[in-house]
Amino acid sequence: MKNLLIIILSLVLTGCSSTSPIKQQKTAVLLEELNDPSSSYVFVAAHRGGHERDWENRAPENSISNIQKAIKMGFAIYESDLRVTKDGHFVIMHDPTIDRTTNGKGLVSDLELSEIKRLKLKYKNKRLSPESVPTLEEFLINGKNKILFKIDFKAPIEFLPKAVSLVKKHDMLGHVFFRFDWSNEVAKEIANCISRGMAVHPKLILFRTTNSDQIQAALTRFKPEIIELHLKDKIITPDAIKAIKLTKEKGVLIGITSWGGEKEWEQLINHGFRMFHTKKPEEFTKFLNKL
């Protein structure tokens, strides 16, 4: 039955026919699974969209073409990173500098959007692509109703309400998860944003935690519907089992950064993890289709 569900969702995500109404609302199917605590569906969050074969696909990391490629591959979630320019615009960029991924140099925070937009993204082989660095809004427009977004929020938290307003403008609350590493200081800053009137959604903030105490604190304070457990040593400890149990009791989906290969992935799924941040999204998707 689980295998059948994966096959059906894969067909939906890659487009069953040009006339299918679901084809225009791919995320609606994903959200049904995401909102169902009893669902066993496993979500693949493609690390920077999945750029292992960026040159072959002509889709450099964190680019518009890479969103289109991720959608075509049937990935549920596009994992990415958000930074803010000198003049306050949101751009999609993993590193603090533009050096590695473009033909320019410098900190994102020291450059204005117009300067960054004149540059071109590079493939891993250092060749230039025809694409410019996308803004958050361009990302949202190109992925809406086709893929979900998990975005590491690397701008100062004071910019969070502005980013959330942009998500709300495109009617994508619940489709975009902003990830933050859990700390009491970060929790306080986010709570302050909410108290000042920032739009909220139970899937808006994705906290990356490291233990059951942090998960308990996040569940108590924010009542999220998704959360992430980071296991630095890549070992399922008794405390990790406790953390998984806490989320299951609350009907909260728990994610993790995957490691190893198919043996380890199956073990993690059996422990209860349902969202996998992976650098091998194509391989992981093939593995899921075999279950």
C-alpha positions in Angstrom: 0.0 0.0 0.0 2.9 2.4 0.9 4.6 1.6 -2.4 1.3 2.3 -4.3 1.0 5.7 -2.5 4.5 6.7 -3.5 3.9 5.7 -7.1 0.6 7.7 -7.2 2.2 10.8 -5.7 5.2 10.5 -8.1 2.8 10.4 -11.0 1.0 13.5 -9.7 4.2 15.4 -9.0 5.6 14.7 -12.5 2.3 15.4 -14.2 -0.1 12.7 -15.3 -1.6 14.6 -18.2 -1.7 18.1 -19.6 -5.4 18.4 -18.7 -5.2 17.1 -15.1 -6.4 19.8 -12.6 -4.0 18.3 -10.1 -1.1 19.1 -12.4 -1.7 22.8 -11.6 -1.9 22.2 -7.8 0.8 19.7 -7.1 1.4 21.0 -3.6 -2.2 20.4 -2.7 -1.5 16.6 -2.8 1.7 17.1 -0.8 -0.1 19.3 1.8 -2.7 16.6 2.3 0.0 14.2 3.3 1.9 16.8 5.3 -1.3 17.7 7.3 -2.1 14.1 8.0 -0.3 12.9 11.2 -1.2 9.3 10.3 0.4 9.5 6.9 3.5 7.4 6.2 4.5 9.5 3.2 8.2 10.4 3.2 9.2 13.9 2.0 12.4 14.4 0.0 13.9 17.8 0.7 16.5 18.3 -2.1 19.6 20.1 -0.8 19.9 23.3 -2.8 17.4 21.7 -5.2 19.6 18.8 -5.9 22.6 19.9 -8.0 24.7 16.7 -8.3 24.4 16.9 -12.1 24.0 20.7 -12.5 26.0 20.9 -15.8 24.2 17.9 -17.3 20.8 19.4 -16.3 21.9 23.0 -17.1 20.6 23.8 -13.7 23.1 25.4 -11.3 22.3 25.3 -7.6 19.7 27.8 -6.3 18.6 28.8 -9.8 15.2 29.1 -11.5 16.1 26.3 -13.9 17.0 24.2 -10.9 13.5 24.7 -9.4 12.1 23.5 -12.7 14.4 20.5 -12.7 13.4 19.6 -9.1 9.7 19.8 -10.0 10.3 17.6 -13.0 12.2 15.1 -10.9 9.2 14.9 -8.5 11.0 16.2 -5.4 8.5 17.3 -2.7 10.7 20.1 -1.2 13.3 22.5 -2.5 15.8 23.3 0.2 17.5 26.6 -0.1 19.0 29.6 1.6 18.0 33.2 2.0 20.2 36.2 2.5 19.6 40.0 2.4 21.4 42.5 0.2 22.8 45.8 1.3 19.6 47.6 0.1 17.3 45.1 1.9 16.3 42.7 -0.9 16.1 38.9 -0.3 18.2 36.8 -2.6 18.7 33.0 -2.8 22.4 32.3 -1.9 23.9 29.6 0.3 27.3 31.3 1.0 27.8 34.6 2.7 29.8 35.7 -0.3 28.9 35.4 -4.0 32.5 34.2 -4.9 31.8 30.5 -5.3 28.6 30.5 -7.2 28.9 33.6 -9.4 31.4 35.5 -11.5 31.5 38.2 -8.9 33.2 38.7 -5.5 32.1 40.1 -2.2 29.6 39.7 0.6 25.9 39.6 -0.2 25.3 42.0 2.6 27.8 44.5 1.0 26.2 44.5 -2.4 23.0 46.0 -3.7 20.5 43.9 -5.6 21.2 45.7 -8.9 24.9 44.7 -8.6 24.1 41.1 -7.8 21.6 40.9 -10.7 24.3 41.8 -13.2 26.2 38.6 -12.3 25.8 35.1 -13.6 25.5 31.8 -11.7 28.3 29.2 -12.2 28.1 25.5 -12.5 30.2 23.3 -10.3 32.7 23.0 -13.2 33.1 26.8 -13.0 31.5 27.5 -16.4 29.0 30.3 -16.4 25.3 29.8 -16.8 23.0 32.3 -18.5 21.1 32.7 -15.2 21.3 35.5 -12.6 20.9 35.1 -8.8 17.2 34.8 -8.1 15.3 36.8 -5.5 13.0 35.1 -3.0 10.0 36.4 -4.8 11.2 34.9 -8.1 11.7 31.6 -6.3 8.2 31.7 -4.9 6.6 32.6 -8.3 8.3 29.8 -10.1 7.6 27.1 -7.5 4.1 28.1 -6.4 1.6 25.1 -6.5 4.4 22.9 -7.8 6.9 22.4 -5.0 7.3 23.2 -1.3 10.2 25.3 0.0 12.4 24.7 3.0 14.6 27.8 3.4 17.5 28.4 5.8 16.9 31.9 7.1 20.4 33.4 7.0 19.3 37.1 7.1 19.1 38.9 10.4 15.8 37.9 12.2 14.6 41.5 12.1 13.9 40.8 8.4 11.7 37.8 9.1 8.4 39.8 9.1 9.2 41.2 5.7 10.0 37.8 4.3 6.8 36.4 5.8 4.8 39.2 4.2 6.2 38.3 0.9 5.2 34.7 1.4 1.7 35.8 2.4 1.5 38.1 -0.6 1.8 35.0 -2.9 -0.7 33.0 -0.7 2.0 30.5 0.2 1.8 30.3 4.0 2.1 26.6 4.7 4.1 26.1 1.5 7.3 27.7 2.8 9.2 26.6 5.9 11.9 29.0 7.3 14.5 27.0 9.1 16.3 28.3 12.2 18.7 26.6 14.6 16.9 26.4 18.0 18.3 28.6 20.8 16.5 30.5 23.5 17.7 33.8 21.9 16.4 32.9 18.5 13.1 31.7 20.1 12.8 35.0 21.9 13.4 37.1 18.7 10.8 35.1 16.7 8.3 35.4 19.5 8.8 39.1 19.5 8.1 39.2 15.7 4.9 37.3 16.3 3.9 39.6 19.2 4.3 42.6 16.9 1.8 41.2 14.5 3.8 39.0 12.1 1.6 36.5 10.2 1.9 33.0 11.6 1.3 29.5 10.5 2.1 26.2 12.2 4.5 25.2 9.4 6.1 28.6 8.9 9.0 28.1 11.3 11.0 24.9 11.2 13.3 24.7 14.1 16.4 22.5 13.8 17.0 21.0 17.3 19.7 18.8 18.7 17.9 17.0 21.6 14.6 16.1 23.1 14.7 19.1 25.6 14.9 21.5 22.7 12.1 19.7 20.9 9.9 19.9 24.0 10.7 23.6 24.4 9.8 24.3 20.8 6.6 22.3 20.9 5.5 24.0 24.1 6.3 27.5 23.1 5.3 27.6 19.4 3.2 24.5 18.7 4.8 23.8 15.3 3.5 21.1 13.0 7.0 20.3 11.6 10.4 20.1 13.3 13.9 18.8 12.6 16.3 16.8 14.7 20.0 17.3 14.0 22.2 14.3 15.0 25.8 15.4 14.6 27.2 12.0 15.3 24.7 10.2 13.0 23.6 7.8 15.7 20.1 7.2 17.0 20.5 7.6 20.7 17.9 7.0 23.5 17.4 10.7 23.6 16.7 10.7 19.8 14.1 8.0 20.4 12.5 10.2 23.1 12.5 13.2 20.8 10.7 11.2 18.1 8.2 9.9 20.6 7.4 13.5 21.7 6.7 14.6 18.1 4.5 11.5 17.5 2.4 12.2 20.6 1.7 15.7 19.3 1.1 14.7 15.7 4.2 16.7 14.6 6.2 15.7 11.5 9.9 15.2 12.3 12.7 15.6 9.8 16.4 14.9 9.7 19.4 15.3 7.5 20.0 11.9 6.0 23.3 10.0 6.0 24.7 6.8 4.6 22.8 4.8 2.0 19.6 2.7 1.6 20.2 0.7 4.8 20.5 3.8 6.9 17.6 5.5 5.2 15.3 2.6 5.8 16.3 2.5 9.5 15.6 6.3 9.8 12.2 5.9 8.2 11.4 3.0 10.5 12.3 5.2 13.5 9.6 7.6 12.4 11.4 10.3 10.4 9.3 11.6 7.5 11.2 14.5 6.0 14.7 14.0 4.7 17.2 16.8 3.9 19.5 15.0 1.4 22.3 15.8 -1.0 21.2 12.7 -3.0 17.6 13.5 -3.8 17.5 11.5 -7.0 19.0 8.4 -5.4 16.7 8.8 -2.3 13.6 9.1 -4.6 14.6 5.9 -6.4 15.0 4.2 -3.1 11.5 5.2 -1.9 10.0 3.9 -5.1 11.4 0.5 -4.3 9.8 0.3 -0.8 
